[in-house]
């Protein structure tokens, strides 16, 4: 099993507000940012530190620093953009790539319409971000595209996941770690997560 679920009272509290139909756009965005920051902390637990020497106001010390240039954040448009600020709160120098996918509402399969990655993407660790992991089709297609570009290490960060989405990633990309705030019960007939929180993109951008 390659998924890591943030079982924490603070996350449960924030998710309760996030799910609430009465939560407005501004608060919804802020909660997505806050949860994304916490997800990023967990996803970076295995980050490698490079030895360096710095000078404090009192003395020189040997310490470790992360090479932020070795990472790329890859939000899946458009909902994934809602998580970017939360990631940049703790990793401000990371490069950002974009992939645009929409779901065919008849087949539920992803259709790509945009793809732009930072230079040297093959030499970076990619952190794919999307608030909802439903069927897993869009995330799997994104990961496949990154692998085609030579990316060796990829992680997937999402807020709400469905069992079907997790299974899809585990089957298609067993080498990819999944970090999520919660795993929900199931998908409905329209492939929306239950109990879920509605359409994350619409709630982030206030389009419905």
ChimeraX commands (.cxc) that place a marker at each C-alpha (Angstrom):
marker #1 position 0.00,0.00,0.00 radius 0.5
marker #1 position 1.46,3.31,-1.08 radius 0.5
marker #1 position -1.09,5.77,0.27 radius 0.5
marker #1 position -0.58,7.97,3.33 radius 0.5
marker #1 position -3.73,9.32,4.98 radius 0.5
marker #1 position -3.49,12.28,7.36 radius 0.5
marker #1 position -5.42,10.95,10.33 radius 0.5
marker #1 position -5.36,14.02,12.56 radius 0.5
marker #1 position -8.07,15.85,14.55 radius 0.5
marker #1 position -7.11,19.19,12.99 radius 0.5
marker #1 position -7.51,17.78,9.48 radius 0.5
marker #1 position -10.88,16.24,10.39 radius 0.5
marker #1 position -12.01,19.61,11.71 radius 0.5
marker #1 position -10.94,21.48,8.59 radius 0.5
marker #1 position -12.48,18.84,6.32 radius 0.5
marker #1 position -15.81,19.17,8.12 radius 0.5
marker #1 position -15.92,22.87,7.28 radius 0.5
marker #1 position -14.65,22.23,3.75 radius 0.5
marker #1 position -17.42,19.70,3.07 radius 0.5
marker #1 position -20.22,21.91,4.43 radius 0.5
marker #1 position -22.49,23.14,1.65 radius 0.5
marker #1 position -22.79,26.46,3.48 radius 0.5
marker #1 position -19.04,27.18,3.39 radius 0.5
marker #1 position -18.43,30.14,1.07 radius 0.5
marker #1 position -15.84,30.54,-1.66 radius 0.5
marker #1 position -13.35,32.59,0.37 radius 0.5
marker #1 position -13.28,30.20,3.31 radius 0.5
marker #1 position -13.21,27.17,0.99 radius 0.5
marker #1 position -10.10,28.51,-0.76 radius 0.5
marker #1 position -8.39,29.24,2.54 radius 0.5
marker #1 position -9.08,25.73,3.83 radius 0.5
marker #1 position -7.76,24.14,0.64 radius 0.5
marker #1 position -4.57,26.19,1.08 radius 0.5
marker #1 position -4.20,25.18,4.74 radius 0.5
marker #1 position -4.73,21.47,4.10 radius 0.5
marker #1 position -2.36,21.58,1.11 radius 0.5
marker #1 position 0.38,23.01,3.30 radius 0.5
marker #1 position 0.01,20.15,5.76 radius 0.5
marker #1 position 0.02,17.60,2.92 radius 0.5
marker #1 position 3.25,19.11,1.63 radius 0.5
marker #1 position 4.93,18.69,5.01 radius 0.5
marker #1 position 4.08,14.97,4.95 radius 0.5
marker #1 position 5.10,14.49,1.34 radius 0.5
marker #1 position 8.53,15.98,2.01 radius 0.5
marker #1 position 9.47,13.72,4.93 radius 0.5
marker #1 position 11.91,11.79,2.76 radius 0.5
marker #1 position 13.50,14.88,1.17 radius 0.5
marker #1 position 17.27,14.68,0.92 radius 0.5
marker #1 position 19.32,17.32,2.69 radius 0.5
marker #1 position 22.51,18.69,1.21 radius 0.5
marker #1 position 25.24,19.63,3.68 radius 0.5
marker #1 position 26.02,23.31,3.86 radius 0.5
marker #1 position 27.67,25.75,6.21 radius 0.5
marker #1 position 25.90,28.88,7.37 radius 0.5
marker #1 position 26.79,31.62,9.80 radius 0.5
marker #1 position 24.36,32.44,12.60 radius 0.5
marker #1 position 24.68,35.74,14.50 radius 0.5
marker #1 position 26.94,33.83,16.94 radius 0.5
marker #1 position 28.89,31.19,15.00 radius 0.5
marker #1 position 29.26,29.06,11.90 radius 0.5
marker #1 position 27.43,25.72,11.82 radius 0.5
marker #1 position 27.11,22.80,9.44 radius 0.5
marker #1 position 23.49,22.06,8.59 radius 0.5
marker #1 position 21.31,20.69,5.79 radius 0.5
marker #1 position 19.19,22.31,3.10 radius 0.5
marker #1 position 16.83,20.99,0.44 radius 0.5
marker #1 position 17.58,21.75,-3.19 radius 0.5
marker #1 position 14.24,23.32,-4.07 radius 0.5
marker #1 position 15.28,23.50,-7.72 radius 0.5
marker #1 position 15.11,19.70,-7.81 radius 0.5
marker #1 position 11.31,19.71,-7.57 radius 0.5
marker #1 position 8.37,20.62,-9.77 radius 0.5
marker #1 position 4.80,21.19,-8.64 radius 0.5
marker #1 position 2.30,19.95,-11.24 radius 0.5
marker #1 position -1.30,21.03,-10.62 radius 0.5
marker #1 position -3.97,19.40,-12.76 radius 0.5
marker #1 position -6.04,22.27,-14.17 radius 0.5
marker #1 position -8.15,23.81,-13.03 radius 0.5
marker #1 position -8.90,22.61,-9.48 radius 0.5
marker #1 position -5.27,21.73,-8.80 radius 0.5
marker #1 position -4.37,25.42,-8.96 radius 0.5
marker #1 position -6.32,25.90,-5.73 radius 0.5
marker #1 position -3.63,23.90,-3.91 radius 0.5
marker #1 position -0.61,25.77,-5.30 radius 0.5
marker #1 position -0.49,28.55,-2.71 radius 0.5
marker #1 position -0.51,26.01,0.12 radius 0.5
marker #1 position 2.47,24.22,-1.42 radius 0.5
marker #1 position 4.36,27.47,-2.05 radius 0.5
marker #1 position 3.86,28.47,1.59 radius 0.5
marker #1 position 6.50,25.91,2.51 radius 0.5
marker #1 position 8.34,25.50,-0.81 radius 0.5
marker #1 position 8.41,28.96,-2.39 radius 0.5
marker #1 position 11.15,28.34,-4.96 radius 0.5
marker #1 position 9.73,25.19,-6.52 radius 0.5
marker #1 position 9.08,25.33,-10.26 radius 0.5
marker #1 position 5.51,24.89,-11.44 radius 0.5
marker #1 position 4.29,22.93,-14.46 radius 0.5
marker #1 position 0.71,22.71,-15.70 radius 0.5
marker #1 position -1.40,20.03,-17.32 radius 0.5
marker #1 position -4.94,20.65,-18.53 radius 0.5
marker #1 position -7.33,17.73,-18.54 radius 0.5
marker #1 position -11.09,17.51,-18.61 radius 0.5
marker #1 position -13.25,14.48,-18.02 radius 0.5
marker #1 position -15.43,13.17,-20.82 radius 0.5
marker #1 position -18.77,12.97,-19.03 radius 0.5
marker #1 position -19.85,9.94,-21.07 radius 0.5
marker #1 position -16.74,7.79,-20.83 radius 0.5
marker #1 position -15.27,9.42,-17.66 radius 0.5
marker #1 position -11.89,9.30,-19.46 radius 0.5
marker #1 position -9.45,12.25,-19.31 radius 0.5
marker #1 position -8.90,14.41,-22.38 radius 0.5
marker #1 position -5.69,16.47,-22.47 radius 0.5
marker #1 position -5.78,20.04,-23.77 radius 0.5
marker #1 position -2.65,21.67,-22.29 radius 0.5
marker #1 position 0.81,20.59,-21.14 radius 0.5
marker #1 position 3.72,22.81,-20.10 radius 0.5
marker #1 position 6.56,21.73,-17.79 radius 0.5
marker #1 position 9.66,23.50,-16.45 radius 0.5
marker #1 position 12.95,22.97,-18.25 radius 0.5
marker #1 position 14.79,19.86,-17.14 radius 0.5
marker #1 position 11.66,18.17,-15.82 radius 0.5
marker #1 position 13.32,14.75,-16.18 radius 0.5
marker #1 position 15.81,15.72,-13.47 radius 0.5
marker #1 position 13.20,16.89,-10.99 radius 0.5
marker #1 position 10.91,15.15,-8.52 radius 0.5
marker #1 position 7.32,15.89,-9.55 radius 0.5
marker #1 position 4.55,16.55,-7.05 radius 0.5
marker #1 position 1.22,16.17,-8.83 radius 0.5
marker #1 position -1.60,18.02,-7.05 radius 0.5
marker #1 position -5.37,17.77,-7.44 radius 0.5
marker #1 position -7.97,18.20,-4.67 radius 0.5
marker #1 position -10.06,15.17,-5.71 radius 0.5
marker #1 position -8.88,11.68,-6.66 radius 0.5
marker #1 position -12.09,10.13,-8.00 radius 0.5
marker #1 position -11.68,7.54,-10.76 radius 0.5
marker #1 position -7.95,8.25,-10.89 radius 0.5
marker #1 position -8.01,8.66,-14.67 radius 0.5
marker #1 position -6.69,12.22,-14.82 radius 0.5
marker #1 position -4.00,11.62,-12.21 radius 0.5
marker #1 position -2.87,8.41,-13.93 radius 0.5
marker #1 position -2.73,10.15,-17.32 radius 0.5
marker #1 position -0.68,12.99,-15.80 radius 0.5
marker #1 position 1.77,10.58,-14.21 radius 0.5
marker #1 position 2.13,8.66,-17.49 radius 0.5
marker #1 position 2.87,11.91,-19.34 radius 0.5
marker #1 position 5.54,12.86,-16.79 radius 0.5
marker #1 position 7.12,9.42,-17.04 radius 0.5
marker #1 position 7.19,9.79,-20.82 radius 0.5
marker #1 position 9.21,12.97,-20.21 radius 0.5
marker #1 position 11.71,10.99,-18.14 radius 0.5
marker #1 position 10.59,11.89,-14.61 radius 0.5
marker #1 position 11.79,9.17,-12.24 radius 0.5
marker #1 position 10.14,10.12,-8.93 radius 0.5
marker #1 position 6.53,11.26,-8.67 radius 0.5
marker #1 position 4.17,11.83,-5.75 radius 0.5
marker #1 position 0.46,12.55,-5.83 radius 0.5
marker #1 position -1.12,14.95,-3.33 radius 0.5
marker #1 position -4.90,15.19,-3.01 radius 0.5
marker #1 position -7.37,16.25,-0.35 radius 0.5
marker #1 position -10.19,13.72,-0.84 radius 0.5
marker #1 position -9.68,10.31,-2.44 radius 0.5
marker #1 position -12.05,7.51,-3.43 radius 0.5
marker #1 position -11.05,3.85,-3.11 radius 0.5
marker #1 position -11.41,3.47,-6.88 radius 0.5
marker #1 position -8.95,6.29,-7.53 radius 0.5
marker #1 position -6.38,4.85,-5.16 radius 0.5
marker #1 position -6.74,1.44,-6.77 radius 0.5
marker #1 position -6.29,2.98,-10.23 radius 0.5
marker #1 position -2.99,4.63,-9.25 radius 0.5
marker #1 position -1.76,1.53,-7.45 radius 0.5
marker #1 position -2.49,-0.60,-10.53 radius 0.5
marker #1 position -1.15,1.83,-13.13 radius 0.5
marker #1 position 1.72,3.34,-11.14 radius 0.5
marker #1 position 2.66,1.23,-8.12 radius 0.5
marker #1 position 5.83,3.29,-7.66 radius 0.5
marker #1 position 3.90,6.52,-6.96 radius 0.5
marker #1 position 3.10,7.51,-3.38 radius 0.5
marker #1 position -0.32,9.02,-2.67 radius 0.5
marker #1 position -0.78,11.60,0.10 radius 0.5
marker #1 position -4.37,12.47,0.97 radius 0.5
marker #1 position -6.31,14.05,3.81 radius 0.5
marker #1 position -9.11,11.47,3.75 radius 0.5
marker #1 position -10.37,8.42,1.84 radius 0.5
marker #1 position -14.12,8.64,1.26 radius 0.5
marker #1 position -16.66,5.86,0.85 radius 0.5
marker #1 position -17.32,5.47,-2.87 radius 0.5
marker #1 position -18.17,7.02,-6.23 radius 0.5
marker #1 position -21.73,7.58,-7.40 radius 0.5
marker #1 position -23.05,6.76,-10.88 radius 0.5
marker #1 position -21.62,10.03,-12.21 radius 0.5
marker #1 position -18.16,9.25,-10.75 radius 0.5
marker #1 position -18.41,11.91,-8.03 radius 0.5
marker #1 position -16.95,11.10,-4.63 radius 0.5
marker #1 position -19.38,10.36,-1.77 radius 0.5
marker #1 position -19.75,11.97,0.70 radius 0.5
marker #1 position -17.15,14.24,-0.94 radius 0.5
marker #1 position -17.40,18.00,-1.03 radius 0.5
marker #1 position -18.94,18.69,-4.43 radius 0.5
marker #1 position -17.02,19.95,-7.44 radius 0.5
marker #1 position -13.78,21.32,-6.00 radius 0.5
marker #1 position -13.08,23.56,-8.99 radius 0.5
marker #1 position -16.52,25.16,-8.87 radius 0.5
marker #1 position -16.24,25.75,-5.12 radius 0.5
marker #1 position -12.71,27.17,-5.34 radius 0.5
marker #1 position -13.58,29.58,-8.12 radius 0.5
marker #1 position -17.22,30.26,-7.26 radius 0.5
marker #1 position -18.50,29.16,-10.66 radius 0.5
marker #1 position -21.56,27.41,-9.24 radius 0.5
marker link #1:1,2 radius 0.2
marker link #1:2,3 radius 0.2
marker link #1:3,4 radius 0.2
marker link #1:4,5 radius 0.2
marker link #1:5,6 radius 0.2
marker link #1:6,7 radius 0.2
marker link #1:7,8 radius 0.2
marker link #1:8,9 radius 0.2
marker link #1:9,10 radius 0.2
marker link #1:10,11 radius 0.2
marker link #1:11,12 radius 0.2
marker link #1:12,13 radius 0.2
marker link #1:13,14 radius 0.2
marker link #1:14,15 radius 0.2
marker link #1:15,16 radius 0.2
marker link #1:16,17 radius 0.2
marker link #1:17,18 radius 0.2
marker link #1:18,19 radius 0.2
marker link #1:19,20 radius 0.2
marker link #1:20,21 radius 0.2
marker link #1:21,22 radius 0.2
marker link #1:22,23 radius 0.2
marker link #1:23,24 radius 0.2
marker link #1:24,25 radius 0.2
marker link #1:25,26 radius 0.2
marker link #1:26,27 radius 0.2
marker link #1:27,28 radius 0.2
marker link #1:28,29 radius 0.2
marker link #1:29,30 radius 0.2
marker link #1:30,31 radius 0.2
marker link #1:31,32 radius 0.2
marker link #1:32,33 radius 0.2
marker link #1:33,34 radius 0.2
marker link #1:34,35 radius 0.2
marker link #1:35,36 radius 0.2
marker link #1:36,37 radius 0.2
marker link #1:37,38 radius 0.2
marker link #1:38,39 radius 0.2
marker link #1:39,40 radius 0.2
marker link #1:40,41 radius 0.2
marker link #1:41,42 radius 0.2
marker link #1:42,43 radius 0.2
marker link #1:43,44 radius 0.2
marker link #1:44,45 radius 0.2
marker link #1:45,46 radius 0.2
marker link #1:46,47 radius 0.2
marker link #1:47,48 radius 0.2
marker link #1:48,49 radius 0.2
marker link #1:49,50 radius 0.2
marker link #1:50,51 radius 0.2
marker link #1:51,52 radius 0.2
marker link #1:52,53 radius 0.2
marker link #1:53,54 radius 0.2
marker link #1:54,55 radius 0.2
marker link #1:55,56 radius 0.2
marker link #1:56,57 radius 0.2
marker link #1:57,58 radius 0.2
marker link #1:58,59 radius 0.2
marker link #1:59,60 radius 0.2
marker link #1:60,61 radius 0.2
marker link #1:61,62 radius 0.2
marker link #1:62,63 radius 0.2
marker link #1:63,64 radius 0.2
marker link #1:64,65 radius 0.2
marker link #1:65,66 radius 0.2
marker link #1:66,67 radius 0.2
marker link #1:67,68 radius 0.2
marker link #1:68,69 radius 0.2
marker link #1:69,70 radius 0.2
marker link #1:70,71 radius 0.2
marker link #1:71,72 radius 0.2
marker link #1:72,73 radius 0.2
marker link #1:73,74 radius 0.2
marker link #1:74,75 radius 0.2
marker link #1:75,76 radius 0.2
marker link #1:76,77 radius 0.2
marker link #1:77,78 radius 0.2
marker link #1:78,79 radius 0.2
marker link #1:79,80 radius 0.2
marker link #1:80,81 radius 0.2
marker link #1:81,82 radius 0.2
marker link #1:82,83 radius 0.2
marker link #1:83,84 radius 0.2
marker link #1:84,85 radius 0.2
marker link #1:85,86 radius 0.2
marker link #1:86,87 radius 0.2
marker link #1:87,88 radius 0.2
marker link #1:88,89 radius 0.2
marker link #1:89,90 radius 0.2
marker link #1:90,91 radius 0.2
marker link #1:91,92 radius 0.2
marker link #1:92,93 radius 0.2
marker link #1:93,94 radius 0.2
marker link #1:94,95 radius 0.2
marker link #1:95,96 radius 0.2
marker link #1:96,97 radius 0.2
marker link #1:97,98 radius 0.2
marker link #1:98,99 radius 0.2
marker link #1:99,100 radius 0.2
marker link #1:100,101 radius 0.2
marker link #1:101,102 radius 0.2
marker link #1:102,103 radius 0.2
marker link #1:103,104 radius 0.2
marker link #1:104,105 radius 0.2
marker link #1:105,106 radius 0.2
marker link #1:106,107 radius 0.2
marker link #1:107,108 radius 0.2
marker link #1:108,109 radius 0.2
marker link #1:109,110 radius 0.2
marker link #1:110,111 radius 0.2
marker link #1:111,112 radius 0.2
marker link #1:112,113 radius 0.2
marker link #1:113,114 radius 0.2
marker link #1:114,115 radius 0.2
marker link #1:115,116 radius 0.2
marker link #1:116,117 radius 0.2
marker link #1:117,118 radius 0.2
marker link #1:118,119 radius 0.2
marker link #1:119,120 radius 0.2
marker link #1:120,121 radius 0.2
marker link #1:121,122 radius 0.2
marker link #1:122,123 radius 0.2
marker link #1:123,124 radius 0.2
marker link #1:124,125 radius 0.2
marker link #1:125,126 radius 0.2
marker link #1:126,127 radius 0.2
marker link #1:127,128 radius 0.2
marker link #1:128,129 radius 0.2
marker link #1:129,130 radius 0.2
marker link #1:130,131 radius 0.2
marker link #1:131,132 radius 0.2
marker link #1:132,133 radius 0.2
marker link #1:133,134 radius 0.2
marker link #1:134,135 radius 0.2
marker link #1:135,136 radius 0.2
marker link #1:136,137 radius 0.2
marker link #1:137,138 radius 0.2
marker link #1:138,139 radius 0.2
marker link #1:139,140 radius 0.2
marker link #1:140,141 radius 0.2
marker link #1:141,142 radius 0.2
marker link #1:142,143 radius 0.2
marker link #1:143,144 radius 0.2
marker link #1:144,145 radius 0.2
marker link #1:145,146 radius 0.2
marker link #1:146,147 radius 0.2
marker link #1:147,148 radius 0.2
marker link #1:148,149 radius 0.2
marker link #1:149,150 radius 0.2
marker link #1:150,151 radius 0.2
marker link #1:151,152 radius 0.2
marker link #1:152,153 radius 0.2
marker link #1:153,154 radius 0.2
marker link #1:154,155 radius 0.2
marker link #1:155,156 radius 0.2
marker link #1:156,157 radius 0.2
marker link #1:157,158 radius 0.2
marker link #1:158,159 radius 0.2
marker link #1:159,160 radius 0.2
marker link #1:160,161 radius 0.2
marker link #1:161,162 radius 0.2
marker link #1:162,163 radius 0.2
marker link #1:163,164 radius 0.2
marker link #1:164,165 radius 0.2
marker link #1:165,166 radius 0.2
marker link #1:166,167 radius 0.2
marker link #1:167,168 radius 0.2
marker link #1:168,169 radius 0.2
marker link #1:169,170 radius 0.2
marker link #1:170,171 radius 0.2
marker link #1:171,172 radius 0.2
marker link #1:172,173 radius 0.2
marker link #1:173,174 radius 0.2
marker link #1:174,175 radius 0.2
marker link #1:175,176 radius 0.2
marker link #1:176,177 radius 0.2
marker link #1:177,178 radius 0.2
marker link #1:178,179 radius 0.2
marker link #1:179,180 radius 0.2
marker link #1:180,181 radius 0.2
marker link #1:181,182 radius 0.2
marker link #1:182,183 radius 0.2
marker link #1:183,184 radius 0.2
marker link #1:184,185 radius 0.2
marker link #1:185,186 radius 0.2
marker link #1:186,187 radius 0.2
marker link #1:187,188 radius 0.2
marker link #1:188,189 radius 0.2
marker link #1:189,190 radius 0.2
marker link #1:190,191 radius 0.2
marker link #1:191,192 radius 0.2
marker link #1:192,193 radius 0.2
marker link #1:193,194 radius 0.2
marker link #1:194,195 radius 0.2
marker link #1:195,196 radius 0.2
marker link #1:196,197 radius 0.2
marker link #1:197,198 radius 0.2
marker link #1:198,199 radius 0.2
marker link #1:199,200 radius 0.2
marker link #1:200,201 radius 0.2
marker link #1:201,202 radius 0.2
marker link #1:202,203 radius 0.2
marker link #1:203,204 radius 0.2
marker link #1:204,205 radius 0.2
marker link #1:205,206 radius 0.2
marker link #1:206,207 radius 0.2
marker link #1:207,208 radius 0.2
view
